[in-house]
C-alpha cells in the first residue's frame, strides 16, 4: 500500500455494502425501486467507488443532493440514473439538461425554465415534484389549492417528463409520519383523477423503509442503512458497518508525572506515562470535542485520547497497553468488534449522529477499498 502517502486511512468494506443491499432487496415489497443515496460523497465512503459497486450489483438509480454531486457521477458513468434531491439554482439548470440529470422541481417557474433549456437541446428532461407534507423545508404544500393547478401546468410542458412525486418524513413519531404519508397519498389520488400519473411515488428514507413497510410505494431512498448505519430499525435487518478508521503511530514517548499534553496543557499526567502521537486530527474529520472522552484501540486494548485534539495530530495514553509496536495498526473506530468503538458509540460521545460522523471525512484521508476480503482499490483523491 505504498500509494497511501500517510498512515491514516479509512477502510471501506465493499463486501459489507453488497451484503446490506441484498438484505434490503430481500426485505422490500416486490416492484419497489431502490434509490441509493450517494450525497456527501456517499456519506464519506467515496461516491464513485460506491456507485460502481452498486451498479455491478443491479442498482442503477442514484440520489444526490447537489448539481456538482450529480455531474461527478455522470462523468464516471453516463448510464447511471442520477436524481438531484436538492435545489439547483436557475442559472445552473442548463447543466441538468447537458448531463441528463433528473431534477427536483417545486415551482412552475423553474419547470418552465428547464423546459426552455430542454427544448434548446432537443431533449426531454425528467423531474420529480417535491411536496411539503409537514417537514417545512422544500416543496409545494400538499394541501394548498394551488398545488394541483401548478402541477397541471408543469404537466403541460412538452419537454418535461414528470417521472416522480415525493415528500420527506419528519420522523417525529408514527402518528405524525402517518399524517404526512396520507397527505401525499391524497394529493396523488387527486392528481390521478385528473389523468396525471407518476412512475415513482416515494416518501421513505432508510428508517421509514424498515419501520413502515406500507409506506414504500414505488421507490425507497436508502442511505444510512446501505452503509451499515442502523438506528430505529436496528435488529430488523442484518446490517453490517461499511467504514472503519485507522492510523499508525508517528511517535511514542515517555513523560514524567506532572507533565502536560497539547494546547492549553489541559491534560496532566498523574503518573509516569507512555504517550503515543497519531497523525490524525479534526481536519481529517474526527470530532474535536472527543478530547478527554474518546479512545482508540490497539491490540484489542482501549487507550484514551489525552490533551486537546489538534488539527492534524492526536495524543493517546498507552501506559496500560502491553506489547507496544510503533508499526501496529490503530483502530480509531470500527464496528465495535475487538474492543473498538463503533460509529454509533462515537456519535453518542460526540453528541451528534452517525451520518455526521462519516460524512465529515475530508479528501486528504485515503480510502482503502476491501472486496472479497482483500485490498481491491486505493483512492487518494488529493493526487488523482
Secondary structure, DSSP 8 states (H G I E B T S, - for coil): -TT--SSEEEEEEHHHHHHHHHHHHHHS-TT-EEEEE-HHHHHTT-HHHHHHHHHHTT--EEEESSHHHHHHHHHH-TTSEEEE-S---GGGHHHHHHTT-EEEE--HHHHHHHHHHHHHTT--EEEEEEEESS--SSSEETT-HHHHHHHHHHHT-TTEEEEEEE-----S-HHHHHHHHHHHHHHHHHHHHTT---SEEE-B-HHHHHH-GGG-TTEEEE-GGGGT--STTBTTB-----EEEEE-EEEEEEE-TT-EESGGG-EE-SSSEEEEEES--GGGT--GGGTTT-EEEETTEEEEEES---SS-EEEE-TT--S--TTS-EEEEBSSGGG--BHHHHHHHHTS-HHHHHHT--TTSEEEEEETTEEEEEE-GGG-
